[in-house]
């Protein structure tokens, strides 16, 4: 699959999501990175906390197929990416969702701040029915 052109850390974010690689996914973030997943919920602060969050989500799916980026737009140290996500619950229910993430990169090129915009209610409704 061909991904749109993105800075390395953002590309790592998406590739690691598809591989289910918790360490690589969290490793795309700066040590003090912040993840708003989704926007409107309390932010997850620090690479270790982000790693713990990702590690807590993935076991809820069998498999977690990851996030697929469709378009990426980079201006300076900010990147906007439209994406779709796919997973299957342990009971076999497919879960599909989509959104737009806005990333701000630090001077080292790692994700300093990530804001995920998607409808959490639509996502969660698929989990229960």
C-alpha positions as CSV (number, residue, x, y, z in Angstrom):
1,X,0.0,0.0,0.0
2,X,1.3,3.4,-0.9
3,X,0.9,6.1,1.8
4,X,0.9,9.8,1.1
5,X,4.1,11.7,1.6
6,X,4.5,12.5,5.3
7,X,7.3,13.4,7.8
8,X,9.0,10.2,9.2
9,X,7.4,10.3,12.6
10,X,3.9,10.6,11.2
11,X,4.6,7.8,8.7
12,X,5.9,5.7,11.7
13,X,2.6,6.5,13.6
14,X,0.5,5.0,10.8
15,X,2.8,2.1,9.9
16,X,3.1,1.1,13.6
17,X,-0.7,1.2,14.0
18,X,-1.1,-1.2,11.1
19,X,1.6,-3.5,12.5
20,X,0.1,-3.4,16.0
21,X,3.6,-2.3,17.2
22,X,2.9,-0.5,20.5
23,X,6.5,0.5,21.0
24,X,7.0,1.9,17.5
25,X,3.7,3.7,17.7
26,X,4.5,5.4,20.9
27,X,8.0,6.0,19.7
28,X,6.8,8.4,17.1
29,X,6.0,10.8,19.9
30,X,8.5,13.0,21.7
31,X,9.2,12.0,25.3
32,X,6.8,14.7,26.5
33,X,4.4,14.3,23.6
34,X,0.6,14.9,24.0
35,X,-2.1,12.8,22.4
36,X,-5.7,14.0,22.3
37,X,-7.5,10.8,21.3
38,X,-10.1,12.0,20.5
39,X,-10.2,15.8,20.8
40,X,-12.5,16.7,23.7
41,X,-11.3,13.9,26.0
42,X,-8.5,14.3,28.5
43,X,-5.1,14.4,26.8
44,X,-2.6,11.6,27.3
45,X,0.7,13.2,28.2
46,X,4.1,11.6,27.9
47,X,5.4,8.8,25.6
48,X,5.1,6.2,28.4
49,X,1.5,7.1,29.1
50,X,0.8,7.1,25.3
51,X,2.4,3.7,25.1
52,X,0.3,2.4,28.0
53,X,-2.9,3.8,26.4
54,X,-2.2,2.1,23.0
55,X,-1.3,-1.1,24.8
56,X,-4.6,-1.0,26.6
57,X,-6.6,-0.5,23.4
58,X,-5.1,-3.1,21.0
59,X,-6.1,-6.3,23.0
60,X,-9.8,-5.3,22.6
61,X,-9.6,-6.2,18.9
62,X,-8.7,-9.4,17.1
63,X,-7.3,-8.2,14.8
64,X,-6.6,-4.4,15.0
65,X,-6.0,-3.6,11.4
66,X,-4.8,-0.1,12.0
67,X,-5.2,3.3,10.6
68,X,-4.7,4.0,6.9
69,X,-3.8,7.5,5.8
70,X,-5.5,8.9,2.7
71,X,-4.2,12.4,2.3
72,X,-1.5,14.3,4.2
73,X,-0.9,18.1,4.1
74,X,2.3,19.4,5.7
75,X,3.0,23.1,6.4
76,X,6.1,23.7,8.4
77,X,6.1,21.5,11.5
78,X,2.4,20.8,11.3
79,X,0.7,17.9,9.4
80,X,-3.0,17.2,8.8
81,X,-3.8,13.6,7.7
82,X,-7.2,12.2,6.8
83,X,-7.4,8.5,7.7
84,X,-9.7,5.5,8.1
85,X,-9.4,2.8,10.8
86,X,-10.5,-0.8,10.8
87,X,-10.6,-3.5,13.4
88,X,-12.5,-6.6,14.4
89,X,-13.9,-7.3,17.9
90,X,-13.2,-10.6,19.6
91,X,-16.8,-11.6,18.8
92,X,-16.2,-11.0,15.1
93,X,-17.9,-7.6,14.7
94,X,-16.1,-5.3,12.2
95,X,-15.4,-1.8,13.4
96,X,-14.7,1.0,10.9
97,X,-14.2,4.7,11.6
98,X,-12.4,7.7,10.1
99,X,-11.1,11.0,11.0
100,X,-8.5,13.7,10.6
101,X,-5.4,14.0,12.8
102,X,-3.4,17.2,13.2
103,X,0.2,16.7,14.3
104,X,2.7,19.2,15.5
105,X,6.3,18.1,15.4
106,X,9.2,19.2,17.6
107,X,12.7,20.3,16.5
108,X,13.8,16.6,16.3
109,X,10.9,15.7,14.0
110,X,9.0,13.7,16.6
111,X,5.3,14.2,17.4
112,X,5.0,16.9,20.0
113,X,1.2,17.1,19.9
114,X,-1.4,14.9,18.1
115,X,-5.1,15.8,17.9
116,X,-7.4,13.1,16.6
117,X,-10.7,14.3,15.3
118,X,-13.3,11.5,14.9
119,X,-16.8,10.7,16.2
120,X,-16.2,8.6,19.3
121,X,-19.9,7.8,19.7
122,X,-20.0,6.2,16.2
123,X,-16.9,4.2,17.0
124,X,-18.2,3.0,20.4
125,X,-21.7,2.2,19.0
126,X,-20.0,-0.4,16.8
127,X,-18.4,-2.0,19.8
128,X,-21.8,-2.7,21.6
129,X,-24.0,-3.6,18.7
